[in-house]
Every structure is written in structure tokens, then in C-alpha cells.
Amino acid sequence: MMEFTYSPPDVPLRIVYEDRAILVADKPSGLLSVPGKTEGRADCLETRLRRAYPGTLLVHRLDCDTSGVMIFARNKAAQGFLGQEFEQRRAKKTYVARVFGDVQPDRGTVDLPIGVDWPNRPRQMVDALNGRAAVTDWVVLGRDAGETRVHLFPLTGRSHQLRVHMLSLGHAILGDPIYATGQAAAFPRLMLHAESLSMHHPDSGEWMTFTAPCPF
């Protein structure tokens, strides 16, 4: 297993939206979504939100190194409804990433199953035999010296899906502490941000989109 030193950022909560049913926050990079299993990893977005908004309930997660939009429920009914939005793939997610190299062509889809790389946890890997189906659409936003900015649209929700899928194309996400090597690793943070999340509201049924500006 890989070593991981946890030093969560000391920053104020960034609330994107709130009402009686839901709470949407912009998670900073470096903060766990939920408490870690080992000592010293209790500080997380869920815990911080519960302090400010008692009764906050988890719906989904973002990787520790990923920043961006996360939605939480404020009651059990809302939690159940939102859980189904994700499970039935009604929720639509858009990520921004900066990746290593010149991505060609301008758009595409990665359809490769992903499974745990057991000897190297928490690494995941493309696993045609035991992996679970995973699909990601991508669109190039711009190219710069030695890197490409892309929009990523995960159609499934596998652990490390975007990181493994971009790596499979030969374009590791910049600053990735697990998968990037050499020049691609020499960045202060993982260059992956959950920019927008769209789904139906648990009370009104209205289709809503929540966004958090990309910090890089």
C-alpha cells in the first residue's frame, strides 16, 4: 500500500447552495470527503459541514485530491432521492482537468473496465477480467506547452475513474500523487476539479445545476 500523509487545508467552508433539503459545497483539494479509517484522518468535509449544519447526510464522494462540487442531503428522504439520482445515472457531472501531453483528437470516449490494483492500493487499474464497466467522455478545451486542458464527463462512478482513464490514453492528470510520474507529477496539487453537478431536486423535482469555478 502507498503511504499517504494527511494535512488538510485550513480554509473556510465554501457553500454553493443551500435550502431545507440539500446543501452544496465546493470541496478544496487535500480535504477528505469522509473521515479516513486511520488515526489523524477525522477532519473532512462531511465533519466540517455537520458542525455548521447539524444533520448533514453524505450522498457521494470526491477523491481527497480532487476539488469541486459536492452535494449533501439535509434529511433522510432527500438522501435516498439523491442516492438514486447517482445510482440510476441521472446525475450529470462535469470535471475540468489539466493533463500531460498533447491530447488528440479533440474529443473521444474511454470505455475500459476498472478494478483495484490490490498489491498497490489505493491504485486502481484497467482490468478486463475482473474490472467493473467504466465509461468517460472527454473534450479538449485547449492546448498549451506540453499539456492539454479537457472537460471530462464520467458516465459511471468508479473509484479513480478519470485518473485511470486519462492515464490509459497516455495523458496522466498533472499533479496526480498516485499515477503521474516525472514532469507530470511536479505540481502542487492534482489538477482535477468537479466543475458542475446537475440533478433533480428531491423536493420540487426541478432539474438544477450547481457549479464551482475551477481554481487552476
Buried (B, 14 or more C-beta within 10 A) or exposed (E): EEEEEBEBEEEEBEEBEEEEBBBBBBBBBBBBBEEBEEEEBEBBBBBBBBEEBEEBBBBBBBBBBBBBBBBBBBBEEBBEBBBBBBEEEEBBBBBBBBBBBEBEEEEBEBEBBBBBBEEEEBBBBBBEEEBBEBBBBBEBBEBEEEBBBBBBBBBBBBBBBBBBBBBBBEBBBBBBBBBBEEEBBEBEBBBBBBBBBBBBBBBEEEEBEBBBEBEB
